[in-house]
Amino acid sequence: SLLQILVFEVPMKCGGCANAVRKNIDELGDSATIESIDVPTNRIVVRSRKTMEEMKEQLEKTGKTITFVEAR
């Protein structure tokens, strides 16, 4: 599948939250990499071969409410 840039909103209060998200995406191995995580704006940008739905499902394993923002 095509490589795409996906932006999600993930409620994060601290660096610990950001690390939990980072570990969560690392589980996907080569099929997804993090472009950026911004705690103050709760935005995470992921470069992924997975679909938006698959990425959202993976992120939801953190127990947080995930909002899809845009594909770039």
PDB file of N, H, CA, C and O in Angstrom:
ATOM      1  N   SER A   1       0.841  -1.208   0.000  1.00  0.00           N
ATOM      2  CA  SER A   1       0.000   0.000   0.000  1.00  0.00           C
ATOM      3  C   SER A   1       0.875   1.256   0.000  1.00  0.00           C
ATOM      4  O   SER A   1       2.062   1.200   0.319  1.00  0.00           O
ATOM      5  N   LEU A   2       0.288   2.347  -0.350  1.00  0.00           N
ATOM      6  H   LEU A   2      -0.677   2.392  -0.610  1.00  0.00           H
ATOM      7  CA  LEU A   2       1.038   3.595  -0.497  1.00  0.00           C
ATOM      8  C   LEU A   2       1.438   4.206   0.836  1.00  0.00           C
ATOM      9  O   LEU A   2       0.738   4.091   1.842  1.00  0.00           O
ATOM     10  N   LEU A   3       2.582   4.854   0.802  1.00  0.00           N
ATOM     11  H   LEU A   3       3.151   4.947  -0.015  1.00  0.00           H
ATOM     12  CA  LEU A   3       3.053   5.565   1.984  1.00  0.00           C
ATOM     13  C   LEU A   3       2.259   6.860   2.084  1.00  0.00           C
ATOM     14  O   LEU A   3       2.145   7.595   1.103  1.00  0.00           O
ATOM     15  N   GLN A   4       1.720   7.139   3.239  1.00  0.00           N
ATOM     16  H   GLN A   4       1.812   6.542   4.036  1.00  0.00           H
ATOM     17  CA  GLN A   4       0.971   8.383   3.411  1.00  0.00           C
ATOM     18  C   GLN A   4       1.303   9.016   4.750  1.00  0.00           C
ATOM     19  O   GLN A   4       1.762   8.352   5.679  1.00  0.00           O
ATOM     20  N   ILE A   5       1.063  10.306   4.824  1.00  0.00           N
ATOM     21  H   ILE A   5       0.690  10.846   4.070  1.00  0.00           H
ATOM     22  CA  ILE A   5       1.292  11.042   6.063  1.00  0.00           C
ATOM     23  C   ILE A   5      -0.078  11.268   6.704  1.00  0.00           C
ATOM     24  O   ILE A   5      -0.968  11.866   6.098  1.00  0.00           O
ATOM     25  N   LEU A   6      -0.232  10.787   7.928  1.00  0.00           N
ATOM     26  H   LEU A   6       0.491  10.302   8.420  1.00  0.00           H
ATOM     27  CA  LEU A   6      -1.507  10.899   8.635  1.00  0.00           C
ATOM     28  C   LEU A   6      -1.312  11.726   9.898  1.00  0.00           C
ATOM     29  O   LEU A   6      -0.326  11.568  10.618  1.00  0.00           O
ATOM     30  N   VAL A   7      -2.263  12.601  10.150  1.00  0.00           N
ATOM     31  H   VAL A   7      -3.064  12.729   9.565  1.00  0.00           H
ATOM     32  CA  VAL A   7      -2.203  13.432  11.350  1.00  0.00           C
ATOM     33  C   VAL A   7      -3.366  13.049  12.267  1.00  0.00           C
ATOM     34  O   VAL A   7      -4.520  13.003  11.841  1.00  0.00           O
ATOM     35  N   PHE A   8      -3.044  12.778  13.520  1.00  0.00           N
ATOM     36  H   PHE A   8      -2.106  12.815  13.866  1.00  0.00           H
ATOM     37  CA  PHE A   8      -4.054  12.425  14.517  1.00  0.00           C
ATOM     38  C   PHE A   8      -3.943  13.344  15.717  1.00  0.00           C
ATOM     39  O   PHE A   8      -2.880  13.889  16.017  1.00  0.00           O
ATOM     40  N   GLU A   9      -5.064  13.500  16.390  1.00  0.00           N
ATOM     41  H   GLU A   9      -5.927  13.058  16.147  1.00  0.00           H
ATOM     42  CA  GLU A   9      -5.073  14.202  17.662  1.00  0.00           C
ATOM     43  C   GLU A   9      -5.160  13.133  18.750  1.00  0.00           C
ATOM     44  O   GLU A   9      -6.072  12.306  18.755  1.00  0.00           O
ATOM     45  N   VAL A  10      -4.198  13.165  19.669  1.00  0.00           N
ATOM     46  H   VAL A  10      -3.457  13.837  19.665  1.00  0.00           H
ATOM     47  CA  VAL A  10      -4.119  12.191  20.754  1.00  0.00           C
ATOM     48  C   VAL A  10      -3.969  12.962  22.058  1.00  0.00           C
ATOM     49  O   VAL A  10      -2.998  13.704  22.206  1.00  0.00           O
ATOM     50  N   PRO A  11      -4.894  12.819  23.013  1.00  0.00           N
ATOM     51  CA  PRO A  11      -4.758  13.552  24.268  1.00  0.00           C
ATOM     52  C   PRO A  11      -3.470  13.141  24.994  1.00  0.00           C
ATOM     53  O   PRO A  11      -3.320  11.990  25.405  1.00  0.00           O
ATOM     54  N   MET A  12      -2.546  14.093  25.147  1.00  0.00           N
ATOM     55  H   MET A  12      -2.668  15.027  24.813  1.00  0.00           H
ATOM     56  CA  MET A  12      -1.280  13.824  25.830  1.00  0.00           C
ATOM     57  C   MET A  12      -1.010  14.950  26.818  1.00  0.00           C
ATOM     58  O   MET A  12      -1.075  16.128  26.466  1.00  0.00           O
ATOM     59  N   LYS A  13      -0.710  14.578  28.050  1.00  0.00           N
ATOM     60  H   LYS A  13      -0.658  13.621  28.336  1.00  0.00           H
ATOM     61  CA  LYS A  13      -0.453  15.607  29.054  1.00  0.00           C
ATOM     62  C   LYS A  13       1.030  15.804  29.316  1.00  0.00           C
ATOM     63  O   LYS A  13       1.440  16.833  29.854  1.00  0.00           O
ATOM     64  N   CYS A  14       1.848  14.801  28.928  1.00  0.00           N
ATOM     65  H   CYS A  14       1.515  13.965  28.491  1.00  0.00           H
ATOM     66  CA  CYS A  14       3.266  14.874  29.286  1.00  0.00           C
ATOM     67  C   CYS A  14       4.111  14.018  28.358  1.00  0.00           C
ATOM     68  O   CYS A  14       3.597  13.356  27.457  1.00  0.00           O
ATOM     69  N   GLY A  15       5.407  14.044  28.594  1.00  0.00           N
ATOM     70  H   GLY A  15       5.824  14.582  29.327  1.00  0.00           H
ATOM     71  CA  GLY A  15       6.331  13.238  27.813  1.00  0.00           C
ATOM     72  C   GLY A  15       6.080  11.747  27.968  1.00  0.00           C
ATOM     73  O   GLY A  15       6.326  10.972  27.044  1.00  0.00           O
ATOM     74  N   GLY A  16       5.589  11.344  29.138  1.00  0.00           N
ATOM     75  H   GLY A  16       5.389  11.974  29.889  1.00  0.00           H
ATOM     76  CA  GLY A  16       5.266   9.938  29.367  1.00  0.00           C
ATOM     77  C   GLY A  16       4.174   9.466  28.429  1.00  0.00           C
ATOM     78  O   GLY A  16       4.239   8.362  27.888  1.00  0.00           O
ATOM     79  N   CYS A  17       3.164  10.311  28.239  1.00  0.00           N
ATOM     80  H   CYS A  17       3.111  11.208  28.679  1.00  0.00           H
ATOM     81  CA  CYS A  17       2.075  10.000  27.303  1.00  0.00           C
ATOM     82  C   CYS A  17       2.637   9.866  25.888  1.00  0.00           C
ATOM     83  O   CYS A  17       2.286   8.945  25.151  1.00  0.00           O
ATOM     84  N   ALA A  18       3.511  10.798  25.524  1.00  0.00           N
ATOM     85  H   ALA A  18       3.797  11.546  26.122  1.00  0.00           H
ATOM     86  CA  ALA A  18       4.115  10.781  24.193  1.00  0.00           C
ATOM     87  C   ALA A  18       4.928   9.506  23.992  1.00  0.00           C
ATOM     88  O   ALA A  18       4.919   8.926  22.906  1.00  0.00           O
ATOM     89  N   ASN A  19       5.636   9.068  25.043  1.00  0.00           N
ATOM     90  H   ASN A  19       5.643   9.539  25.925  1.00  0.00           H
ATOM     91  CA  ASN A  19       6.425   7.840  24.943  1.00  0.00           C
ATOM     92  C   ASN A  19       5.542   6.612  24.779  1.00  0.00           C
ATOM     93  O   ASN A  19       5.903   5.675  24.067  1.00  0.00           O
ATOM     94  N   ALA A  20       4.385   6.613  25.436  1.00  0.00           N
ATOM     95  H   ALA A  20       4.092   7.375  26.014  1.00  0.00           H
ATOM     96  CA  ALA A  20       3.441   5.500  25.303  1.00  0.00           C
ATOM     97  C   ALA A  20       2.973   5.397  23.851  1.00  0.00           C
ATOM     98  O   ALA A  20       2.855   4.305  23.297  1.00  0.00           O
ATOM     99  N   VAL A  21       2.709   6.553  23.252  1.00  0.00           N
ATOM    100  H   VAL A  21       2.805   7.441  23.703  1.00  0.00           H
ATOM    101  CA  VAL A  21       2.279   6.588  21.847  1.00  0.00           C
ATOM    102  C   VAL A  21       3.420   6.124  20.944  1.00  0.00           C
ATOM    103  O   VAL A  21       3.204   5.381  19.987  1.00  0.00           O
ATOM    104  N   ARG A  22       4.626   6.568  21.258  1.00  0.00           N
ATOM    105  H   ARG A  22       4.801   7.172  22.036  1.00  0.00           H
ATOM    106  CA  ARG A  22       5.811   6.196  20.472  1.00  0.00           C
ATOM    107  C   ARG A  22       6.003   4.674  20.486  1.00  0.00           C
ATOM    108  O   ARG A  22       6.226   4.067  19.439  1.00  0.00           O
ATOM    109  N   LYS A  23       5.915   4.064  21.669  1.00  0.00           N
ATOM    110  H   LYS A  23       5.734   4.558  22.519  1.00  0.00           H
ATOM    111  CA  LYS A  23       6.056   2.606  21.800  1.00  0.00           C
ATOM    112  C   LYS A  23       4.958   1.897  21.009  1.00  0.00           C
ATOM    113  O   LYS A  23       5.201   0.887  20.348  1.00  0.00           O
ATOM    114  N   ASN A  24       3.756   2.442  21.090  1.00  0.00           N
ATOM    115  H   ASN A  24       3.559   3.262  21.627  1.00  0.00           H
ATOM    116  CA  ASN A  24       2.609   1.864  20.401  1.00  0.00           C
ATOM    117  C   ASN A  24       2.864   1.805  18.895  1.00  0.00           C
ATOM    118  O   ASN A  24       2.562   0.796  18.259  1.00  0.00           O
ATOM    119  N   ILE A  25       3.411   2.864  18.325  1.00  0.00           N
ATOM    120  H   ILE A  25       3.656   3.684  18.842  1.00  0.00           H
ATOM    121  CA  ILE A  25       3.660   2.904  16.885  1.00  0.00           C
ATOM    122  C   ILE A  25       4.875   2.067  16.514  1.00  0.00           C
ATOM    123  O   ILE A  25       4.932   1.497  15.424  1.00  0.00           O
ATOM    124  N   ASP A  26       5.852   1.993  17.423  1.00  0.00           N
ATOM    125  H   ASP A  26       5.805   2.456  18.308  1.00  0.00           H
ATOM    126  CA  ASP A  26       7.028   1.145  17.176  1.00  0.00           C
ATOM    127  C   ASP A  26       6.641  -0.323  16.976  1.00  0.00           C
ATOM    128  O   ASP A  26       7.338  -1.065  16.284  1.00  0.00           O
ATOM    129  N   GLU A  27       5.528  -0.737  17.584  1.00  0.00           N
ATOM    130  H   GLU A  27       4.962  -0.135  18.146  1.00  0.00           H
ATOM    131  CA  GLU A  27       5.033  -2.119  17.444  1.00  0.00           C
ATOM    132  C   GLU A  27       4.752  -2.466  15.983  1.00  0.00           C
ATOM    133  O   GLU A  27       4.782  -3.636  15.602  1.00  0.00           O
ATOM    134  N   LEU A  28       4.482  -1.458  15.178  1.00  0.00           N
ATOM    135  H   LEU A  28       4.458  -0.508  15.488  1.00  0.00           H
ATOM    136  CA  LEU A  28       4.153  -1.690  13.766  1.00  0.00           C
ATOM    137  C   LEU A  28       5.395  -1.893  12.904  1.00  0.00           C
ATOM    138  O   LEU A  28       5.291  -2.194  11.715  1.00  0.00           O
ATOM    139  N   GLY A  29       6.563  -1.728  13.504  1.00  0.00           N
ATOM    140  H   GLY A  29       6.648  -1.484  14.470  1.00  0.00           H
ATOM    141  CA  GLY A  29       7.804  -1.945  12.764  1.00  0.00           C
ATOM    142  C   GLY A  29       7.959  -0.991  11.594  1.00  0.00           C
ATOM    143  O   GLY A  29       7.770   0.218  11.727  1.00  0.00           O
ATOM    144  N   ASP A  30       8.310  -1.562  10.433  1.00  0.00           N
ATOM    145  H   ASP A  30       8.463  -2.544  10.325  1.00  0.00           H
ATOM    146  CA  ASP A  30       8.617  -0.749   9.252  1.00  0.00           C
ATOM    147  C   ASP A  30       7.388  -0.111   8.602  1.00  0.00           C
ATOM    148  O   ASP A  30       7.527   0.772   7.757  1.00  0.00           O
ATOM    149  N   SER A  31       6.191  -0.549   8.988  1.00  0.00           N
ATOM    150  H   SER A  31       6.079  -1.267   9.675  1.00  0.00           H
ATOM    151  CA  SER A  31       5.008  -0.052   8.278  1.00  0.00           C
ATOM    152  C   SER A  31       4.546   1.321   8.763  1.00  0.00           C
ATOM    153  O   SER A  31       3.632   1.905   8.182  1.00  0.00           O
ATOM    154  N   ALA A  32       5.172   1.842   9.826  1.00  0.00           N
ATOM    155  H   ALA A  32       5.915   1.368  10.298  1.00  0.00           H
ATOM    156  CA  ALA A  32       4.810   3.187  10.303  1.00  0.00           C
ATOM    157  C   ALA A  32       5.971   3.827  11.048  1.00  0.00           C
ATOM    158  O   ALA A  32       6.634   3.180  11.859  1.00  0.00           O
ATOM    159  N   THR A  33       6.212   5.102  10.767  1.00  0.00           N
ATOM    160  H   THR A  33       5.673   5.628  10.109  1.00  0.00           H
ATOM    161  CA  THR A  33       7.209   5.859  11.524  1.00  0.00           C
ATOM    162  C   THR A  33       6.609   7.188  11.950  1.00  0.00           C
ATOM    163  O   THR A  33       5.744   7.744  11.273  1.00  0.00           O
ATOM    164  N   ILE A  34       7.080   7.684  13.076  1.00  0.00           N
ATOM    165  H   ILE A  34       7.783   7.233  13.626  1.00  0.00           H
ATOM    166  CA  ILE A  34       6.575   8.943  13.600  1.00  0.00           C
ATOM    167  C   ILE A  34       7.362  10.093  12.999  1.00  0.00           C
ATOM    168  O   ILE A  34       8.591  10.125  13.066  1.00  0.00           O
ATOM    169  N   GLU A  35       6.644  11.031  12.416  1.00  0.00           N
ATOM    170  H   GLU A  35       5.646  11.006  12.362  1.00  0.00           H
ATOM    171  CA  GLU A  35       7.274  12.240  11.898  1.00  0.00           C
ATOM    172  C   GLU A  35       7.450  13.231  13.047  1.00  0.00           C
ATOM    173  O   GLU A  35       8.515  13.825  13.216  1.00  0.00           O
ATOM    174  N   SER A  36       6.386  13.397  13.831  1.00  0.00           N
ATOM    175  H   SER A  36       5.521  12.914  13.693  1.00  0.00           H
ATOM    176  CA  SER A  36       6.465  14.316  14.967  1.00  0.00           C
ATOM    177  C   SER A  36       5.375  14.018  15.983  1.00  0.00           C
ATOM    178  O   SER A  36       4.292  13.538  15.649  1.00  0.00           O
ATOM    179  N   ILE A  37       5.701  14.321  17.243  1.00  0.00           N
ATOM    180  H   ILE A  37       6.581  14.711  17.514  1.00  0.00           H
ATOM    181  CA  ILE A  37       4.715  14.248  18.329  1.00  0.00           C
ATOM    182  C   ILE A  37       4.798  15.591  19.038  1.00  0.00           C
ATOM    183  O   ILE A  37       5.866  15.999  19.493  1.00  0.00           O
ATOM    184  N   ASP A  38       3.662  16.273  19.129  1.00  0.00           N
ATOM    185  H   ASP A  38       2.794  15.942  18.759  1.00  0.00           H
ATOM    186  CA  ASP A  38       3.646  17.576  19.791  1.00  0.00           C
ATOM    187  C   ASP A  38       2.658  17.533  20.948  1.00  0.00           C
ATOM    188  O   ASP A  38       1.444  17.569  20.748  1.00  0.00           O
ATOM    189  N   VAL A  39       3.199  17.457  22.163  1.00  0.00           N
ATOM    190  H   VAL A  39       4.186  17.428  22.326  1.00  0.00           H
ATOM    191  CA  VAL A  39       2.346  17.327  23.354  1.00  0.00           C
ATOM    192  C   VAL A  39       1.414  18.536  23.543  1.00  0.00           C
ATOM    193  O   VAL A  39       0.221  18.338  23.773  1.00  0.00           O
ATOM    194  N   PRO A  40       1.918  19.788  23.453  1.00  0.00           N
ATOM    195  CA  PRO A  40       1.029  20.935  23.687  1.00  0.00           C
ATOM    196  C   PRO A  40      -0.198  20.976  22.771  1.00  0.00           C
ATOM    197  O   PRO A  40      -1.276  21.380  23.207  1.00  0.00           O
ATOM    198  N   THR A  41      -0.045  20.561  21.498  1.00  0.00           N
ATOM    199  H   THR A  41       0.831  20.233  21.144  1.00  0.00           H
ATOM    200  CA  THR A  41      -1.198  20.609  20.581  1.00  0.00           C
ATOM    201  C   THR A  41      -1.875  19.246  20.440  1.00  0.00           C
ATOM    202  O   THR A  41      -2.860  19.111  19.714  1.00  0.00           O
ATOM    203  N   ASN A  42      -1.340  18.225  21.143  1.00  0.00           N
ATOM    204  H   ASN A  42      -0.540  18.335  21.733  1.00  0.00           H
ATOM    205  CA  ASN A  42      -1.883  16.861  21.061  1.00  0.00           C
ATOM    206  C   ASN A  42      -1.867  16.290  19.645  1.00  0.00           C
ATOM    207  O   ASN A  42      -2.707  15.464  19.289  1.00  0.00           O
ATOM    208  N   ARG A  43      -0.911  16.737  18.849  1.00  0.00           N
ATOM    209  H   ARG A  43      -0.228  17.409  19.138  1.00  0.00           H
ATOM    210  CA  ARG A  43      -0.864  16.262  17.458  1.00  0.00           C
ATOM    211  C   ARG A  43       0.257  15.252  17.273  1.00  0.00           C
ATOM    212  O   ARG A  43       1.362  15.420  17.787  1.00  0.00           O
ATOM    213  N   ILE A  44      -0.054  14.201  16.528  1.00  0.00           N
ATOM    214  H   ILE A  44      -0.952  14.064  16.111  1.00  0.00           H
ATOM    215  CA  ILE A  44       0.967  13.244  16.138  1.00  0.00           C
ATOM    216  C   ILE A  44       0.898  13.071  14.630  1.00  0.00           C
ATOM    217  O   ILE A  44      -0.179  12.902  14.058  1.00  0.00           O
ATOM    218  N   VAL A  45       2.058  13.114  13.999  1.00  0.00           N
ATOM    219  H   VAL A  45       2.933  13.251  14.464  1.00  0.00           H
ATOM    220  CA  VAL A  45       2.134  12.959  12.547  1.00  0.00           C
ATOM    221  C   VAL A  45       2.881  11.662  12.272  1.00  0.00           C
ATOM    222  O   VAL A  45       4.011  11.471  12.719  1.00  0.00           O
ATOM    223  N   VAL A  46       2.228  10.775  11.527  1.00  0.00           N
ATOM    224  H   VAL A  46       1.310  10.930  11.164  1.00  0.00           H
ATOM    225  CA  VAL A  46       2.785   9.452  11.263  1.00  0.00           C
ATOM    226  C   VAL A  46       2.922   9.236   9.767  1.00  0.00           C
ATOM    227  O   VAL A  46       2.014   9.552   8.998  1.00  0.00           O
ATOM    228  N   ARG A  47       4.067   8.696   9.356  1.00  0.00           N
ATOM    229  H   ARG A  47       4.805   8.440   9.980  1.00  0.00           H
ATOM    230  CA  ARG A  47       4.268   8.282   7.960  1.00  0.00           C
ATOM    231  C   ARG A  47       3.972   6.786   7.960  1.00  0.00           C
ATOM    232  O   ARG A  47       4.642   6.023   8.656  1.00  0.00           O
ATOM    233  N   SER A  48       2.987   6.367   7.194  1.00  0.00           N
ATOM    234  H   SER A  48       2.443   6.987   6.629  1.00  0.00           H
ATOM    235  CA  SER A  48       2.505   4.994   7.348  1.00  0.00           C
ATOM    236  C   SER A  48       2.099   4.330   6.044  1.00  0.00           C
ATOM    237  O   SER A  48       1.626   4.984   5.114  1.00  0.00           O
ATOM    238  N   ARG A  49       2.293   3.015   5.994  1.00  0.00           N
ATOM    239  H   ARG A  49       2.677   2.484   6.749  1.00  0.00           H
ATOM    240  CA  ARG A  49       1.780   2.207   4.881  1.00  0.00           C
ATOM    241  C   ARG A  49       0.422   1.610   5.248  1.00  0.00           C
ATOM    242  O   ARG A  49      -0.225   0.963   4.425  1.00  0.00           O
ATOM    243  N   LYS A  50       0.006   1.834   6.475  1.00  0.00           N
ATOM    244  H   LYS A  50       0.532   2.360   7.143  1.00  0.00           H
ATOM    245  CA  LYS A  50      -1.304   1.343   6.929  1.00  0.00           C
ATOM    246  C   LYS A  50      -2.383   2.349   6.533  1.00  0.00           C
ATOM    247  O   LYS A  50      -2.094   3.509   6.238  1.00  0.00           O
ATOM    248  N   THR A  51      -3.623   1.886   6.532  1.00  0.00           N
ATOM    249  H   THR A  51      -3.858   0.944   6.771  1.00  0.00           H
ATOM    250  CA  THR A  51      -4.724   2.804   6.241  1.00  0.00           C
ATOM    251  C   THR A  51      -4.961   3.677   7.465  1.00  0.00           C
ATOM    252  O   THR A  51      -4.478   3.377   8.557  1.00  0.00           O
ATOM    253  N   MET A  52      -5.697   4.746   7.276  1.00  0.00           N
ATOM    254  H   MET A  52      -6.089   4.990   6.389  1.00  0.00           H
ATOM    255  CA  MET A  52      -6.044   5.624   8.388  1.00  0.00           C
ATOM    256  C   MET A  52      -6.761   4.813   9.473  1.00  0.00           C
ATOM    257  O   MET A  52      -6.484   4.977  10.661  1.00  0.00           O
ATOM    258  N   GLU A  53      -7.686   3.937   9.058  1.00  0.00           N
ATOM    259  H   GLU A  53      -7.911   3.803   8.093  1.00  0.00           H
ATOM    260  CA  GLU A  53      -8.452   3.138  10.019  1.00  0.00           C
ATOM    261  C   GLU A  53      -7.535   2.220  10.825  1.00  0.00           C
ATOM    262  O   GLU A  53      -7.693   2.086  12.038  1.00  0.00           O
ATOM    263  N   GLU A  54      -6.578   1.590  10.142  1.00  0.00           N
ATOM    264  H   GLU A  54      -6.450   1.699   9.157  1.00  0.00           H
ATOM    265  CA  GLU A  54      -5.643   0.691  10.834  1.00  0.00           C
ATOM    266  C   GLU A  54      -4.774   1.461  11.828  1.00  0.00           C
ATOM    267  O   GLU A  54      -4.518   0.995  12.938  1.00  0.00           O
ATOM    268  N   MET A  55      -4.329   2.637  11.415  1.00  0.00           N
ATOM    269  H   MET A  55      -4.537   3.016  10.513  1.00  0.00           H
ATOM    270  CA  MET A  55      -3.500   3.453  12.306  1.00  0.00           C
ATOM    271  C   MET A  55      -4.292   3.904  13.517  1.00  0.00           C
ATOM    272  O   MET A  55      -3.796   3.875  14.643  1.00  0.00           O
ATOM    273  N   LYS A  56      -5.530   4.324  13.278  1.00  0.00           N
ATOM    274  H   LYS A  56      -5.933   4.347  12.363  1.00  0.00           H
ATOM    275  CA  LYS A  56      -6.394   4.799  14.365  1.00  0.00           C
ATOM    276  C   LYS A  56      -6.632   3.654  15.361  1.00  0.00           C
ATOM    277  O   LYS A  56      -6.580   3.850  16.575  1.00  0.00           O
ATOM    278  N   GLU A  57      -6.894   2.458  14.821  1.00  0.00           N
ATOM    279  H   GLU A  57      -6.937   2.299  13.834  1.00  0.00           H
ATOM    280  CA  GLU A  57      -7.119   1.278  15.660  1.00  0.00           C
ATOM    281  C   GLU A  57      -5.889   0.982  16.519  1.00  0.00           C
ATOM    282  O   GLU A  57      -6.010   0.680  17.707  1.00  0.00           O
ATOM    283  N   GLN A  58      -4.700   1.071  15.905  1.00  0.00           N
ATOM    284  H   GLN A  58      -4.602   1.316  14.941  1.00  0.00           H
ATOM    285  CA  GLN A  58      -3.455   0.825  16.633  1.00  0.00           C
ATOM    286  C   GLN A  58      -3.291   1.850  17.755  1.00  0.00           C
ATOM    287  O   GLN A  58      -2.969   1.491  18.887  1.00  0.00           O
ATOM    288  N   LEU A  59      -3.516   3.130  17.436  1.00  0.00           N
ATOM    289  H   LEU A  59      -3.778   3.422  16.516  1.00  0.00           H
ATOM    290  CA  LEU A  59      -3.364   4.189  18.433  1.00  0.00           C
ATOM    291  C   LEU A  59      -4.370   4.046  19.574  1.00  0.00           C
ATOM    292  O   LEU A  59      -4.083   4.413  20.713  1.00  0.00           O
ATOM    293  N   GLU A  60      -5.553   3.509  19.257  1.00  0.00           N
ATOM    294  H   GLU A  60      -5.786   3.211  18.331  1.00  0.00           H
ATOM    295  CA  GLU A  60      -6.588   3.352  20.288  1.00  0.00           C
ATOM    296  C   GLU A  60      -6.190   2.316  21.334  1.00  0.00           C
ATOM    297  O   GLU A  60      -6.772   2.278  22.418  1.00  0.00           O
ATOM    298  N   LYS A  61      -5.203   1.474  21.021  1.00  0.00           N
ATOM    299  H   LYS A  61      -4.730   1.505  20.140  1.00  0.00           H
ATOM    300  CA  LYS A  61      -4.697   0.509  22.000  1.00  0.00           C
ATOM    301  C   LYS A  61      -4.061   1.215  23.195  1.00  0.00           C
ATOM    302  O   LYS A  61      -3.858   0.601  24.242  1.00  0.00           O
ATOM    303  N   THR A  62      -3.747   2.504  23.046  1.00  0.00           N
ATOM    304  H   THR A  62      -3.912   3.004  22.195  1.00  0.00           H
ATOM    305  CA  THR A  62      -3.189   3.256  24.169  1.00  0.00           C
ATOM    306  C   THR A  62      -4.279   3.577  25.193  1.00  0.00           C
ATOM    307  O   THR A  62      -3.981   4.036  26.296  1.00  0.00           O
ATOM    308  N   GLY A  63      -5.539   3.336  24.828  1.00  0.00           N
ATOM    309  H   GLY A  63      -5.780   2.963  23.932  1.00  0.00           H
ATOM    310  CA  GLY A  63      -6.648   3.627  25.725  1.00  0.00           C
ATOM    311  C   GLY A  63      -7.123   5.075  25.618  1.00  0.00           C
ATOM    312  O   GLY A  63      -7.994   5.512  26.369  1.00  0.00           O
ATOM    313  N   LYS A  64      -6.544   5.803  24.684  1.00  0.00           N
ATOM    314  H   LYS A  64      -5.836   5.448  24.073  1.00  0.00           H
ATOM    315  CA  LYS A  64      -6.918   7.209  24.516  1.00  0.00           C
ATOM    316  C   LYS A  64      -7.944   7.365  23.392  1.00  0.00           C
ATOM    317  O   LYS A  64      -8.101   6.489  22.542  1.00  0.00           O
ATOM    318  N   THR A  65      -8.633   8.502  23.416  1.00  0.00           N
ATOM    319  H   THR A  65      -8.506   9.214  24.107  1.00  0.00           H
ATOM    320  CA  THR A  65      -9.584   8.809  22.341  1.00  0.00           C
ATOM    321  C   THR A  65      -8.801   9.437  21.196  1.00  0.00           C
ATOM    322  O   THR A  65      -8.186  10.490  21.360  1.00  0.00           O
ATOM    323  N   ILE A  66      -8.825   8.795  20.051  1.00  0.00           N
ATOM    324  H   ILE A  66      -9.325   7.940  19.917  1.00  0.00           H
ATOM    325  CA  ILE A  66      -8.021   9.238  18.908  1.00  0.00           C
ATOM    326  C   ILE A  66      -8.922   9.923  17.892  1.00  0.00           C
ATOM    327  O   ILE A  66      -9.981   9.407  17.537  1.00  0.00           O
ATOM    328  N   THR A  67      -8.489  11.090  17.428  1.00  0.00           N
ATOM    329  H   THR A  67      -7.628  11.509  17.717  1.00  0.00           H
ATOM    330  CA  THR A  67      -9.239  11.817  16.404  1.00  0.00           C
ATOM    331  C   THR A  67      -8.369  11.955  15.162  1.00  0.00           C
ATOM    332  O   THR A  67      -7.240  12.439  15.237  1.00  0.00           O
ATOM    333  N   PHE A  68      -8.898  11.530  14.020  1.00  0.00           N
ATOM    334  H   PHE A  68      -9.816  11.136  13.959  1.00  0.00           H
ATOM    335  CA  PHE A  68      -8.168  11.710  12.767  1.00  0.00           C
ATOM    336  C   PHE A  68      -8.309  13.164  12.330  1.00  0.00           C
ATOM    337  O   PHE A  68      -9.415  13.702  12.304  1.00  0.00           O
ATOM    338  N   VAL A  69      -7.201  13.793  11.992  1.00  0.00           N
ATOM    339  H   VAL A  69      -6.302  13.356  12.014  1.00  0.00           H
ATOM    340  CA  VAL A  69      -7.223  15.203  11.614  1.00  0.00           C
ATOM    341  C   VAL A  69      -7.150  15.361  10.104  1.00  0.00           C
ATOM    342  O   VAL A  69      -8.032  15.969   9.496  1.00  0.00           O
ATOM    343  N   GLU A  70      -6.094  14.812   9.491  1.00  0.00           N
ATOM    344  H   GLU A  70      -5.378  14.318   9.984  1.00  0.00           H
ATOM    345  CA  GLU A  70      -5.957  14.950   8.045  1.00  0.00           C
ATOM    346  C   GLU A  70      -4.902  13.993   7.499  1.00  0.00           C
ATOM    347  O   GLU A  70      -4.070  13.460   8.233  1.00  0.00           O
ATOM    348  N   ALA A  71      -4.968  13.797   6.181  1.00  0.00           N
ATOM    349  H   ALA A  71      -5.644  14.230   5.585  1.00  0.00           H
ATOM    350  CA  ALA A  71      -3.918  13.067   5.471  1.00  0.00           C
ATOM    351  C   ALA A  71      -3.205  14.112   4.624  1.00  0.00           C
ATOM    352  O   ALA A  71      -3.840  14.986   4.034  1.00  0.00           O
ATOM    353  N   ARG A  72      -1.880  14.015   4.569  1.00  0.00           N
ATOM    354  H   ARG A  72      -1.364  13.305   5.048  1.00  0.00           H
ATOM    355  CA  ARG A  72      -1.119  15.005   3.794  1.00  0.00           C
ATOM    356  C   ARG A  72      -0.529  14.368   2.560  1.00  0.00           C
ATOM    357  O   ARG A  72       0.146  15.040   1.781  1.00  0.00           O
TER     358      ARG A  72
END
